[in-house]
């Protein structure tokens, strides 16, 4: 993602995710943050092996 999303793209995202009650100010803020969020998500390491165990940080307590 290299650009801030257009108002139409934000409106489509909002509609897809059931967020139609957001105010115009909230939608504008969402557009401002979209690039940072996308870049942060792309920087997260991905595990190639789907059968690899999750990190030891994630433990189920019984």
PDB file of N, CA, C and O in Angstrom, chain B, residues numbered from 101:
ATOM      1  N   UNK B 101       0.856  -1.168   0.000  1.00  0.00           N
ATOM      2  CA  UNK B 101       0.000   0.000   0.000  1.00  0.00           C
ATOM      3  C   UNK B 101       0.898   1.226   0.000  1.00  0.00           C
ATOM      4  O   UNK B 101       1.737   1.388   0.887  1.00  0.00           O
ATOM      5  N   UNK B 102       0.729   2.068  -0.970  1.00  0.00           N
ATOM      6  CA  UNK B 102       1.598   3.232  -1.082  1.00  0.00           C
ATOM      7  C   UNK B 102       0.851   4.541  -0.898  1.00  0.00           C
ATOM      8  O   UNK B 102       1.474   5.585  -0.702  1.00  0.00           O
ATOM      9  N   UNK B 103      -0.450   4.503  -0.957  1.00  0.00           N
ATOM     10  CA  UNK B 103      -1.230   5.731  -0.861  1.00  0.00           C
ATOM     11  C   UNK B 103      -2.289   5.601   0.222  1.00  0.00           C
ATOM     12  O   UNK B 103      -2.633   4.500   0.652  1.00  0.00           O
ATOM     13  N   UNK B 104      -2.792   6.739   0.646  1.00  0.00           N
ATOM     14  CA  UNK B 104      -3.936   6.747   1.543  1.00  0.00           C
ATOM     15  C   UNK B 104      -5.153   6.293   0.746  1.00  0.00           C
ATOM     16  O   UNK B 104      -5.350   6.752  -0.378  1.00  0.00           O
ATOM     17  N   UNK B 105      -5.977   5.398   1.302  1.00  0.00           N
ATOM     18  CA  UNK B 105      -7.147   4.939   0.564  1.00  0.00           C
ATOM     19  C   UNK B 105      -8.117   6.085   0.280  1.00  0.00           C
ATOM     20  O   UNK B 105      -8.204   7.048   1.041  1.00  0.00           O
ATOM     21  N   UNK B 106      -8.833   5.961  -0.813  1.00  0.00           N
ATOM     22  CA  UNK B 106      -9.823   6.978  -1.175  1.00  0.00           C
ATOM     23  C   UNK B 106     -11.046   6.835  -0.279  1.00  0.00           C
ATOM     24  O   UNK B 106     -11.216   5.832   0.414  1.00  0.00           O
ATOM     25  N   UNK B 107     -11.890   7.855  -0.308  1.00  0.00           N
ATOM     26  CA  UNK B 107     -13.135   7.811   0.463  1.00  0.00           C
ATOM     27  C   UNK B 107     -13.997   6.635   0.015  1.00  0.00           C
ATOM     28  O   UNK B 107     -14.649   5.993   0.838  1.00  0.00           O
ATOM     29  N   UNK B 108     -14.002   6.354  -1.282  1.00  0.00           N
ATOM     30  CA  UNK B 108     -14.789   5.224  -1.797  1.00  0.00           C
ATOM     31  C   UNK B 108     -14.260   3.895  -1.263  1.00  0.00           C
ATOM     32  O   UNK B 108     -15.043   2.999  -0.946  1.00  0.00           O
ATOM     33  N   UNK B 109     -12.940   3.762  -1.163  1.00  0.00           N
ATOM     34  CA  UNK B 109     -12.359   2.528  -0.628  1.00  0.00           C
ATOM     35  C   UNK B 109     -12.691   2.366   0.851  1.00  0.00           C
ATOM     36  O   UNK B 109     -12.998   1.265   1.309  1.00  0.00           O
ATOM     37  N   UNK B 110     -12.628   3.454   1.584  1.00  0.00           N
ATOM     38  CA  UNK B 110     -12.991   3.401   3.006  1.00  0.00           C
ATOM     39  C   UNK B 110     -14.466   3.059   3.155  1.00  0.00           C
ATOM     40  O   UNK B 110     -14.825   2.241   4.001  1.00  0.00           O
ATOM     41  N   UNK B 111     -15.322   3.670   2.349  1.00  0.00           N
ATOM     42  CA  UNK B 111     -16.760   3.376   2.403  1.00  0.00           C
ATOM     43  C   UNK B 111     -17.027   1.901   2.111  1.00  0.00           C
ATOM     44  O   UNK B 111     -17.866   1.281   2.765  1.00  0.00           O
ATOM     45  N   UNK B 112     -16.319   1.337   1.134  1.00  0.00           N
ATOM     46  CA  UNK B 112     -16.488  -0.079   0.804  1.00  0.00           C
ATOM     47  C   UNK B 112     -16.027  -0.963   1.962  1.00  0.00           C
ATOM     48  O   UNK B 112     -16.689  -1.948   2.292  1.00  0.00           O
ATOM     49  N   UNK B 113     -14.903  -0.619   2.577  1.00  0.00           N
ATOM     50  CA  UNK B 113     -14.394  -1.375   3.719  1.00  0.00           C
ATOM     51  C   UNK B 113     -15.390  -1.337   4.873  1.00  0.00           C
ATOM     52  O   UNK B 113     -15.696  -2.361   5.483  1.00  0.00           O
ATOM     53  N   UNK B 114     -15.888  -0.136   5.158  1.00  0.00           N
ATOM     54  CA  UNK B 114     -16.848   0.062   6.244  1.00  0.00           C
ATOM     55  C   UNK B 114     -18.109  -0.772   5.999  1.00  0.00           C
ATOM     56  O   UNK B 114     -18.625  -1.401   6.924  1.00  0.00           O
ATOM     57  N   UNK B 115     -18.601  -0.780   4.774  1.00  0.00           N
ATOM     58  CA  UNK B 115     -19.801  -1.548   4.441  1.00  0.00           C
ATOM     59  C   UNK B 115     -19.559  -3.052   4.586  1.00  0.00           C
ATOM     60  O   UNK B 115     -20.416  -3.771   5.100  1.00  0.00           O
ATOM     61  N   UNK B 116     -18.391  -3.530   4.134  1.00  0.00           N
ATOM     62  CA  UNK B 116     -18.069  -4.962   4.218  1.00  0.00           C
ATOM     63  C   UNK B 116     -17.999  -5.459   5.650  1.00  0.00           C
ATOM     64  O   UNK B 116     -18.334  -6.608   5.939  1.00  0.00           O
ATOM     65  N   UNK B 117     -17.560  -4.584   6.542  1.00  0.00           N
ATOM     66  CA  UNK B 117     -17.326  -5.010   7.919  1.00  0.00           C
ATOM     67  C   UNK B 117     -18.391  -4.532   8.898  1.00  0.00           C
ATOM     68  O   UNK B 117     -18.192  -4.601  10.111  1.00  0.00           O
ATOM     69  N   UNK B 118     -19.512  -4.051   8.388  1.00  0.00           N
ATOM     70  CA  UNK B 118     -20.630  -3.670   9.246  1.00  0.00           C
ATOM     71  C   UNK B 118     -20.360  -2.458  10.118  1.00  0.00           C
ATOM     72  O   UNK B 118     -20.861  -2.374  11.240  1.00  0.00           O
ATOM     73  N   UNK B 119     -19.576  -1.523   9.615  1.00  0.00           N
ATOM     74  CA  UNK B 119     -19.219  -0.338  10.396  1.00  0.00           C
ATOM     75  C   UNK B 119     -19.888   0.923   9.861  1.00  0.00           C
ATOM     76  O   UNK B 119     -19.336   2.017   9.978  1.00  0.00           O
ATOM     77  N   UNK B 120     -21.060   0.777   9.283  1.00  0.00           N
ATOM     78  CA  UNK B 120     -21.712   1.908   8.617  1.00  0.00           C
ATOM     79  C   UNK B 120     -22.110   3.035   9.567  1.00  0.00           C
ATOM     80  O   UNK B 120     -22.436   4.129   9.106  1.00  0.00           O
ATOM     81  N   UNK B 121     -22.092   2.800  10.871  1.00  0.00           N
ATOM     82  CA  UNK B 121     -22.451   3.845  11.828  1.00  0.00           C
ATOM     83  C   UNK B 121     -21.298   4.811  12.116  1.00  0.00           C
ATOM     84  O   UNK B 121     -21.477   5.772  12.864  1.00  0.00           O
ATOM     85  N   UNK B 122     -20.124   4.571  11.536  1.00  0.00           N
ATOM     86  CA  UNK B 122     -18.993   5.473  11.771  1.00  0.00           C
ATOM     87  C   UNK B 122     -19.283   6.861  11.213  1.00  0.00           C
ATOM     88  O   UNK B 122     -19.900   7.009  10.158  1.00  0.00           O
ATOM     89  N   UNK B 123     -18.830   7.863  11.937  1.00  0.00           N
ATOM     90  CA  UNK B 123     -19.012   9.244  11.500  1.00  0.00           C
ATOM     91  C   UNK B 123     -18.003   9.573  10.399  1.00  0.00           C
ATOM     92  O   UNK B 123     -17.018   8.854  10.231  1.00  0.00           O
ATOM     93  N   UNK B 124     -18.236  10.647   9.652  1.00  0.00           N
ATOM     94  CA  UNK B 124     -17.256  11.057   8.637  1.00  0.00           C
ATOM     95  C   UNK B 124     -15.868  11.312   9.234  1.00  0.00           C
ATOM     96  O   UNK B 124     -14.856  11.035   8.590  1.00  0.00           O
ATOM     97  N   UNK B 125     -15.819  11.834  10.451  1.00  0.00           N
ATOM     98  CA  UNK B 125     -14.529  12.079  11.105  1.00  0.00           C
ATOM     99  C   UNK B 125     -13.813  10.759  11.393  1.00  0.00           C
ATOM    100  O   UNK B 125     -12.599  10.655  11.217  1.00  0.00           O
ATOM    101  N   UNK B 126     -14.566   9.759  11.833  1.00  0.00           N
ATOM    102  CA  UNK B 126     -13.974   8.457  12.117  1.00  0.00           C
ATOM    103  C   UNK B 126     -13.483   7.789  10.831  1.00  0.00           C
ATOM    104  O   UNK B 126     -12.437   7.140  10.825  1.00  0.00           O
ATOM    105  N   UNK B 127     -14.231   7.948   9.757  1.00  0.00           N
ATOM    106  CA  UNK B 127     -13.819   7.380   8.471  1.00  0.00           C
ATOM    107  C   UNK B 127     -12.549   8.064   7.971  1.00  0.00           C
ATOM    108  O   UNK B 127     -11.660   7.419   7.415  1.00  0.00           O
ATOM    109  N   UNK B 128     -12.480   9.366   8.176  1.00  0.00           N
ATOM    110  CA  UNK B 128     -11.293  10.111   7.770  1.00  0.00           C
ATOM    111  C   UNK B 128     -10.072   9.638   8.560  1.00  0.00           C
ATOM    112  O   UNK B 128      -8.990   9.460   8.000  1.00  0.00           O
ATOM    113  N   UNK B 129     -10.255   9.440   9.843  1.00  0.00           N
ATOM    114  CA  UNK B 129      -9.157   8.959  10.690  1.00  0.00           C
ATOM    115  C   UNK B 129      -8.739   7.546  10.279  1.00  0.00           C
ATOM    116  O   UNK B 129      -7.554   7.215  10.290  1.00  0.00           O
ATOM    117  N   UNK B 130      -9.718   6.719   9.917  1.00  0.00           N
ATOM    118  CA  UNK B 130      -9.419   5.372   9.447  1.00  0.00           C
ATOM    119  C   UNK B 130      -8.544   5.427   8.197  1.00  0.00           C
ATOM    120  O   UNK B 130      -7.596   4.654   8.062  1.00  0.00           O
ATOM    121  N   UNK B 131      -8.860   6.329   7.301  1.00  0.00           N
ATOM    122  CA  UNK B 131      -8.070   6.481   6.079  1.00  0.00           C
ATOM    123  C   UNK B 131      -6.644   6.921   6.409  1.00  0.00           C
ATOM    124  O   UNK B 131      -5.690   6.457   5.785  1.00  0.00           O
ATOM    125  N   UNK B 132      -6.500   7.814   7.386  1.00  0.00           N
ATOM    126  CA  UNK B 132      -5.169   8.281   7.790  1.00  0.00           C
ATOM    127  C   UNK B 132      -4.326   7.138   8.353  1.00  0.00           C
ATOM    128  O   UNK B 132      -3.124   7.064   8.098  1.00  0.00           O
ATOM    129  N   UNK B 133      -4.956   6.255   9.116  1.00  0.00           N
ATOM    130  CA  UNK B 133      -4.227   5.179   9.789  1.00  0.00           C
ATOM    131  C   UNK B 133      -4.013   3.946   8.920  1.00  0.00           C
ATOM    132  O   UNK B 133      -3.185   3.098   9.253  1.00  0.00           O
ATOM    133  N   UNK B 134      -4.735   3.831   7.825  1.00  0.00           N
ATOM    134  CA  UNK B 134      -4.700   2.611   7.009  1.00  0.00           C
ATOM    135  C   UNK B 134      -3.297   2.272   6.524  1.00  0.00           C
ATOM    136  O   UNK B 134      -2.903   1.106   6.551  1.00  0.00           O
ATOM    137  N   UNK B 135      -2.550   3.250   6.090  1.00  0.00           N
ATOM    138  CA  UNK B 135      -1.203   2.984   5.572  1.00  0.00           C
ATOM    139  C   UNK B 135      -0.292   2.445   6.671  1.00  0.00           C
ATOM    140  O   UNK B 135       0.420   1.464   6.462  1.00  0.00           O
ATOM    141  N   UNK B 136      -0.312   3.078   7.832  1.00  0.00           N
ATOM    142  CA  UNK B 136       0.525   2.633   8.943  1.00  0.00           C
ATOM    143  C   UNK B 136       0.153   1.220   9.367  1.00  0.00           C
ATOM    144  O   UNK B 136       1.030   0.393   9.618  1.00  0.00           O
ATOM    145  N   UNK B 137      -1.134   0.941   9.447  1.00  0.00           N
ATOM    146  CA  UNK B 137      -1.593  -0.391   9.844  1.00  0.00           C
ATOM    147  C   UNK B 137      -1.153  -1.433   8.815  1.00  0.00           C
ATOM    148  O   UNK B 137      -0.691  -2.511   9.190  1.00  0.00           O
ATOM    149  N   UNK B 138      -1.291  -1.129   7.539  1.00  0.00           N
ATOM    150  CA  UNK B 138      -0.888  -2.065   6.482  1.00  0.00           C
ATOM    151  C   UNK B 138       0.616  -2.327   6.527  1.00  0.00           C
ATOM    152  O   UNK B 138       1.046  -3.473   6.400  1.00  0.00           O
ATOM    153  N   UNK B 139       1.411  -1.287   6.704  1.00  0.00           N
ATOM    154  CA  UNK B 139       2.864  -1.454   6.762  1.00  0.00           C
ATOM    155  C   UNK B 139       3.276  -2.266   7.980  1.00  0.00           C
ATOM    156  O   UNK B 139       4.186  -3.091   7.896  1.00  0.00           O
ATOM    157  N   UNK B 140       2.619  -2.043   9.102  1.00  0.00           N
ATOM    158  CA  UNK B 140       2.921  -2.800  10.311  1.00  0.00           C
ATOM    159  C   UNK B 140       2.572  -4.270  10.117  1.00  0.00           C
ATOM    160  O   UNK B 140       3.340  -5.149  10.506  1.00  0.00           O
ATOM    161  N   UNK B 141       1.423  -4.537   9.522  1.00  0.00           N
ATOM    162  CA  UNK B 141       1.014  -5.914   9.265  1.00  0.00           C
ATOM    163  C   UNK B 141       1.962  -6.639   8.335  1.00  0.00           C
ATOM    164  O   UNK B 141       2.225  -7.828   8.517  1.00  0.00           O
ATOM    165  N   UNK B 142       2.480  -5.934   7.337  1.00  0.00           N
ATOM    166  CA  UNK B 142       3.407  -6.552   6.393  1.00  0.00           C
ATOM    167  C   UNK B 142       4.758  -6.838   7.033  1.00  0.00           C
ATOM    168  O   UNK B 142       5.499  -7.695   6.552  1.00  0.00           O
ATOM    169  N   UNK B 143       5.087  -6.138   8.104  1.00  0.00           N
ATOM    170  CA  UNK B 143       6.369  -6.334   8.776  1.00  0.00           C
ATOM    171  C   UNK B 143       6.353  -7.529   9.731  1.00  0.00           C
ATOM    172  O   UNK B 143       7.413  -7.974  10.171  1.00  0.00           O
ATOM    173  N   UNK B 144       5.176  -8.054  10.056  1.00  0.00           N
ATOM    174  CA  UNK B 144       5.091  -9.187  10.971  1.00  0.00           C
ATOM    175  C   UNK B 144       5.608 -10.445  10.284  1.00  0.00           C
ATOM    176  O   UNK B 144       5.279 -10.704   9.126  1.00  0.00           O
ATOM    177  N   UNK B 145       6.415 -11.223  10.994  1.00  0.00           N
ATOM    178  CA  UNK B 145       6.922 -12.455  10.385  1.00  0.00           C
ATOM    179  C   UNK B 145       5.793 -13.465  10.190  1.00  0.00           C
ATOM    180  O   UNK B 145       4.888 -13.574  11.018  1.00  0.00           O
ATOM    181  N   UNK B 146       5.861 -14.185   9.107  1.00  0.00           N
ATOM    182  CA  UNK B 146       4.863 -15.209   8.795  1.00  0.00           C
ATOM    183  C   UNK B 146       5.498 -16.589   8.931  1.00  0.00           C
ATOM    184  O   UNK B 146       6.655 -16.788   8.563  1.00  0.00           O
ATOM    185  N   UNK B 147       4.741 -17.525   9.456  1.00  0.00           N
ATOM    186  CA  UNK B 147       5.207 -18.898   9.578  1.00  0.00           C
ATOM    187  C   UNK B 147       4.803 -19.633   8.311  1.00  0.00           C
ATOM    188  O   UNK B 147       3.619 -19.714   7.985  1.00  0.00           O
ATOM    189  N   UNK B 148       5.785 -20.167   7.599  1.00  0.00           N
ATOM    190  CA  UNK B 148       5.506 -20.865   6.354  1.00  0.00           C
ATOM    191  C   UNK B 148       4.861 -22.228   6.560  1.00  0.00           C
ATOM    192  O   UNK B 148       4.043 -22.660   5.748  1.00  0.00           O
ATOM    193  N   UNK B 149       5.226 -22.901   7.638  1.00  0.00           N
ATOM    194  CA  UNK B 149       4.712 -24.234   7.913  1.00  0.00           C
ATOM    195  C   UNK B 149       3.431 -24.130   8.727  1.00  0.00           C
ATOM    196  O   UNK B 149       3.456 -23.666   9.867  1.00  0.00           O
ATOM    197  N   UNK B 150       2.330 -24.551   8.160  1.00  0.00           N
ATOM    198  CA  UNK B 150       1.033 -24.455   8.841  1.00  0.00           C
ATOM    199  C   UNK B 150       0.929 -25.396  10.034  1.00  0.00           C
ATOM    200  O   UNK B 150       0.054 -25.230  10.884  1.00  0.00           O
ATOM    201  N   UNK B 151       1.826 -26.391  10.101  1.00  0.00           N
ATOM    202  CA  UNK B 151       1.768 -27.347  11.192  1.00  0.00           C
ATOM    203  C   UNK B 151       2.745 -27.012  12.316  1.00  0.00           C
ATOM    204  O   UNK B 151       2.837 -27.752  13.295  1.00  0.00           O
ATOM    205  N   UNK B 152       3.466 -25.917  12.185  1.00  0.00           N
ATOM    206  CA  UNK B 152       4.398 -25.501  13.233  1.00  0.00           C
ATOM    207  C   UNK B 152       3.603 -25.026  14.447  1.00  0.00           C
ATOM    208  O   UNK B 152       2.547 -24.408  14.315  1.00  0.00           O
ATOM    209  N   UNK B 153       4.128 -25.326  15.620  1.00  0.00           N
ATOM    210  CA  UNK B 153       3.441 -24.909  16.836  1.00  0.00           C
ATOM    211  C   UNK B 153       3.530 -23.397  17.002  1.00  0.00           C
ATOM    212  O   UNK B 153       4.479 -22.769  16.532  1.00  0.00           O
ATOM    213  N   UNK B 154       2.533 -22.814  17.675  1.00  0.00           N
ATOM    214  CA  UNK B 154       2.623 -21.381  17.951  1.00  0.00           C
ATOM    215  C   UNK B 154       3.749 -21.095  18.944  1.00  0.00           C
ATOM    216  O   UNK B 154       4.278 -22.004  19.584  1.00  0.00           O
ATOM    217  N   UNK B 155       4.091 -19.862  19.054  1.00  0.00           N
ATOM    218  CA  UNK B 155       5.153 -19.454  19.973  1.00  0.00           C
ATOM    219  C   UNK B 155       4.809 -19.900  21.391  1.00  0.00           C
ATOM    220  O   UNK B 155       3.639 -20.044  21.743  1.00  0.00           O
ATOM    221  N   UNK B 156       5.835 -20.113  22.189  1.00  0.00           N
ATOM    222  CA  UNK B 156       5.606 -20.565  23.565  1.00  0.00           C
ATOM    223  C   UNK B 156       4.891 -19.519  24.403  1.00  0.00           C
ATOM    224  O   UNK B 156       4.446 -19.814  25.512  1.00  0.00           O
ATOM    225  N   UNK B 157       4.774 -18.314  23.895  1.00  0.00           N
ATOM    226  CA  UNK B 157       4.056 -17.259  24.616  1.00  0.00           C
ATOM    227  C   UNK B 157       2.578 -17.617  24.726  1.00  0.00           C
ATOM    228  O   UNK B 157       1.915 -17.255  25.698  1.00  0.00           O
ATOM    229  N   UNK B 158       2.065 -18.329  23.724  1.00  0.00           N
ATOM    230  CA  UNK B 158       0.646 -18.661  23.691  1.00  0.00           C
ATOM    231  C   UNK B 158       0.434 -20.029  24.322  1.00  0.00           C
ATOM    232  O   UNK B 158       0.681 -21.060  23.696  1.00  0.00           O
ATOM    233  N   UNK B 159      -0.018 -20.026  25.544  1.00  0.00           N
ATOM    234  CA  UNK B 159      -0.264 -21.282  26.245  1.00  0.00           C
ATOM    235  C   UNK B 159      -1.705 -21.305  26.734  1.00  0.00           C
ATOM    236  O   UNK B 159      -2.243 -20.295  27.188  1.00  0.00           O
ATOM    237  N   UNK B 160      -2.309 -22.466  26.634  1.00  0.00           N
ATOM    238  CA  UNK B 160      -3.669 -22.642  27.133  1.00  0.00           C
ATOM    239  C   UNK B 160      -3.566 -23.102  28.573  1.00  0.00           C
ATOM    240  O   UNK B 160      -2.928 -24.110  28.879  1.00  0.00           O
ATOM    241  N   UNK B 161      -4.194 -22.358  29.437  1.00  0.00           N
ATOM    242  CA  UNK B 161      -4.163 -22.731  30.853  1.00  0.00           C
ATOM    243  C   UNK B 161      -5.378 -23.594  31.163  1.00  0.00           C
ATOM    244  O   UNK B 161      -6.495 -23.292  30.742  1.00  0.00           O
ATOM    245  N   UNK B 162      -5.151 -24.637  31.881  1.00  0.00           N
ATOM    246  CA  UNK B 162      -6.244 -25.553  32.156  1.00  0.00           C
ATOM    247  C   UNK B 162      -6.534 -25.605  33.561  1.00  0.00           C
ATOM    248  O   UNK B 162      -7.434 -26.333  33.979  1.00  0.00           O
TER     249      UNK B 162
END
